[in-house]
């Protein structure tokens, strides 16, 4: 259904839709090269991609995004709050921590793979954007 909404409208001119799609693609080769000695999640974070941060210190896994784009940041937070609710999602890292960094810690262990969690967040973000396009 989501694809149908996107097709119904000329979404190719939607900068926000393009930003959402780019936020879930692989990091650019120059970012990977620059951070080649770091974990893949660090490369994804530095490239401004939605990613899963592994457990660290007293934190469980997190769905995260680092972006200076306020509109994308807010869209991500809205989607992540809805999607992570079933796993006790908690907004652990916010703009007060570091400009543009957001992280939703999952207090309950998800029963699905990390990639599926990311797909759910992506679909929720795309759903919101396409609804905005549909009603504009």
C-alpha positions in Angstrom: 0.0 0.0 0.0 2.9 2.4 0.8 4.3 1.9 -2.7 0.9 2.7 -4.2 0.7 6.0 -2.3 4.2 6.9 -3.5 3.3 6.0 -7.1 0.0 8.0 -7.0 1.8 11.2 -6.3 4.8 12.6 -8.0 7.0 12.1 -5.0 10.2 12.5 -7.0 10.2 16.2 -6.2 9.9 15.5 -2.4 13.1 16.4 -0.8 12.0 14.8 2.5 11.2 11.5 0.8 14.6 11.5 -0.8 16.2 12.2 2.6 14.4 9.3 4.2 15.4 6.9 1.5 19.0 8.1 1.7 19.0 7.7 5.5 18.7 3.9 5.1 21.2 3.4 2.3 24.8 2.2 2.9 27.4 4.8 3.9 29.3 6.4 1.0 32.7 4.8 0.2 34.6 7.8 1.4 33.0 7.6 4.9 33.7 3.8 5.0 37.3 4.5 4.1 37.7 7.4 6.6 36.4 5.2 9.4 37.7 1.9 8.2 39.2 1.1 11.6 35.8 1.6 13.3 32.8 -0.6 13.7 30.1 -0.6 10.9 27.6 1.2 13.2 30.1 4.1 13.7 30.5 4.4 9.9 26.7 4.4 9.5 26.4 7.1 12.3 29.0 9.3 10.8 27.3 9.0 7.4 24.0 10.1 8.8 22.3 6.7 8.4 19.6 5.1 10.6 21.4 2.2 12.3 21.4 -0.1 15.3 23.9 0.7 18.0 25.1 -2.4 19.8 24.8 -2.7 23.6 27.5 -0.5 25.4 28.2 0.0 29.1 24.8 0.0 30.8 22.9 0.6 27.5 21.0 -2.0 25.5 20.8 -1.9 21.7 19.5 1.4 20.2 17.9 2.5 17.0 19.9 5.7 16.2 20.3 8.5 13.7 22.8 11.4 13.6 21.6 14.2 11.4 21.8 18.0 11.5 18.5 18.0 9.5 15.8 19.0 12.0 12.9 17.7 9.8 14.5 14.3 9.3 15.5 14.2 13.0 11.9 14.8 14.1 10.5 12.4 11.6 12.9 9.7 12.8 12.0 10.3 16.4 8.2 10.1 15.7 8.7 6.8 13.8 11.1 5.3 16.2 8.9 6.1 19.2 6.0 4.2 17.6 8.0 1.3 16.3 10.1 0.7 19.4 7.1 0.9 21.8 6.6 -2.9 21.7 10.2 -3.4 23.0 10.0 -0.7 25.7 11.6 1.9 23.5 13.1 4.8 25.5 14.5 8.0 24.1 17.9 7.6 25.6 20.0 10.0 23.5 18.6 13.3 22.4 19.7 16.6 20.9 20.9 17.7 24.4 23.6 15.1 24.3 25.1 15.9 20.9 23.6 18.1 18.2 21.5 15.9 15.9 22.1 12.6 17.6 19.1 10.5 18.6 18.9 7.0 20.1 16.0 4.8 21.1 17.1 2.2 23.6 15.2 -1.1 23.5 14.6 -2.3 27.0 13.1 -5.6 25.9 15.0 -7.9 23.6 13.4 -7.9 20.1 12.3 -11.2 18.7 13.1 -10.0 15.2 16.4 -9.4 13.5 18.0 -5.9 13.6 17.4 -5.4 9.9 13.7 -6.0 10.3 13.6 -3.3 13.1 15.3 -0.9 10.7 12.8 -1.8 7.9 9.9 -1.1 10.3 11.3 2.3 11.2 11.9 3.1 7.5 8.4 2.1 6.5 6.9 4.2 9.3 9.0 7.2 8.2 8.0 6.6 4.5 4.3 6.2 5.5 4.4 9.6 7.3 6.1 11.4 4.4 3.8 9.8 1.7 0.8 10.9 3.8 2.1 14.4 3.8 2.6 14.2 0.1 -0.9 12.7 -0.5 -2.6 15.5 1.5 -0.5 18.4 0.2 
